[in-house]
């Protein structure tokens, strides 16, 4: 799941509702509660570590259903050196689209959970592969993808990471995507969380999962 083609213009920090001084919250001494409106059914809030440019925005047009959040610079407590900022695109979707769109995860109604779906990921490529190409692609994606079931404040869904499998190894990025469902809407997002060739301490997967779990869908404004 990649939304890198979206041009998102973040607005400034919005008024926050709560602040904590708990060093265990998001691995940072203090956090701020921020909110944005990505359209009907997608007015949301989340907790971000307080940083010089920690913010969430909708790009100025709630009807577009697009936005993003940023943490810049990366908190020193995260001990992350791969890049200077964390940035995620956000998108508001109808919830049913999350279940039907192609991607790296699918919902298993028998277990009520999301699971890695390599075949679906290969279909998202949009072109036919030979048997040998399919075998190689399956092996690559199977190694590159991890899927996490996620429960936020009042929504559930999944997050996934996928490592680039082509290009110069030292420049390959670990991408992370997520979708949280609060019927009839879903909030999805995507961003980079590190480089697979770096040591495990230079991966922001767990930090972003912590942020995603703080997301809350709020009532639409009158």
N, C-alpha and C positions, 0 to 999 in steps of 0.2 A: 504494500500500500504506500504510494508515494504521491505527494501533492506538491512536488518541487516546482511545478509550473505555475503555481499560484503566486500572484504578486500581492503581498500583504503589507499594508502600511499600518504599523502599530501606533496607537495613540498613547498618551501619557498615562501614568499610573492613575487608576481610578480610586475613588474613596474606598478604604478598607473598613471591614467590620470588626476585626479582632486582631490582636497581636499577642504573640507568646514569647516568653523568655525561657524556653525549654531547650537545652542543647541537644536533646534527643529528637526534636521535631525537625524533620528534613535535614538532619545533620548540621544544623546551623543554630547559633545562639538565639536568633529572633526571626520570626516569620511574619508575613503580612497577609491578610485576607483580602483578595482583590476580586472584582467581578466585571463581567461584560455581557452585552446583549448581542447574540448572533442571530436574532430573529425569534419569531413566535415558537415557544416551546424550548428555546435554547438560551435563556438567560441563565448564566452559570457563574459560580464563584469557585475559587481554589486558593490554597495556601502556597505562597512562594517565599523562599528565603529572602530576607531584605538585602538588597544589593543596590548599587548605584543606579542601575537601570532595570530592576525587576518590574515587569509590567505585563498586563494583558489588555488586548484591544480587539476591536471589530473592524478595523480598517476604515471606520467612518460611516459604514452603511450596513445597519443590521439586516436589511432585507436581502443582502447578498449572501448571508449565512456563512461568511468567511471571517477569519481573524487569526490570532496567534498569541503566544505568550513567550516571554523572554526573561532569562536570568543572566545579567551581565554586570560586572565580571563574575566568573564562577567563584563561589565561596571558597576561601582558602581551606576551610574545614573539610571540603570534599576531596582535597588532595588529588585534583584532576588537572593534568597538564597538556592534554591533547589539543584543546582549543580554548578560546577565551570566553565564549558565551554559549549558553544553551538556548536554542530557539526552536519552537514548534509551531507549524501551521495548524490551524483549527478549522473544522468544517461542520456545519449543522446539516444533518440529513434526516430524511424520513427513516424510522427505525427498520422498516421492512427491507430497505435497500442494503442494510448491513448483512442480512441473512442471505441475500441473493447475489450480491456482487462477487466477482472473482477476486481472489486474494490468497493469502497464505494460511488462512484459518477458516474453519467451518464449524457450525454449531451441531452438536450431537444431541438430539432431543431425548434419547434414551438415558443419557447421563446428565443432561442439563448443563453441559459444559462445552467450552470451545477446545478444539484440538488442531494440531498442525495438519494441513491438507496440502501435500506437495503436488498432487495432481491438479488441484484447483489453481495453485500458483503457476504451474506450467501452462495451463490454459490461458492465464492472464497475459502471457507473452503475445498472444494474438496471431501466431503463425504455427504451421504444422511442422513437426520435427520427424526426422527419420527414426527408426527404432534405436539406432546407436546413439543419435543425438538425444533422444528421449531418456535413454538409460543414463547418459552422462549428466543431463540436466537434473534428473531425479536425484542422483547421488549428490550433486553439488547443492541443490536446494535443501535436501534432507539434512545436510551438515550445517548449512547456513542459517536455518530458521529455528527459532524457539518461540513457543506460544505460552502465554500466561493468562490464567483466568483472574479477573480483577473485579473486586467489589468496592465501589466508592460510597459516598455518603448516602445517596438515594438512587443509585444506578449500578448496573452490572454489565460486564462485557469482557473484552479481552485486550491484551497488549501482545505485541510480537516484535521480535528483533530479526533482522535479516542482514547478513554480512554480504558485501559485494563479493562476487566470485570471479570477476574479470578485472583486467588492468593491473598496474604496478601494485604489488602486494602492500608496500608501505603506505600507499595512498588509498587503500580500500577502506570504506566507511561502514560502520555498523549503524544501520537505520532502525528506528523504532517507530511503530505505528500503534494506535489504539482506537477502540470504539467503545463508548459507554452508552448503554441504552436506557432511556427513561421514556417509555411509551407516551406519545406516538413518535418521539424524536430520538435522535442519537447524536452524540458529539464524538467526532473522530479527529485524530491529529497525527502528525508525522514530523520527525526531526532526526538529526544525527546524534548519537550517544557515545561515539568514540571510534577507535580504529582497532580492528580485530588483531592486528599484529602487536599492539601495545600490551603491557601487562594488565592483569585483571583489575588492578587499582585504577587504571585509566579508562574505566568504562562507567558510564552514568546510568546504566539500565536500572539499577536498584533505586537511585535517587529519583529518576523520573517516575518509576512505579509509585514511590511514596507521594509524589505530587499528584499523580492521577487519582490515587485513593482519596485525596482531599476534595475532589471535585463534587460540587453539589448543584443540582438543577433547582433553580429558584422559580417562584411563581412569575408569570408574565406581568409586566407593569400595566396598570390600568391606563 
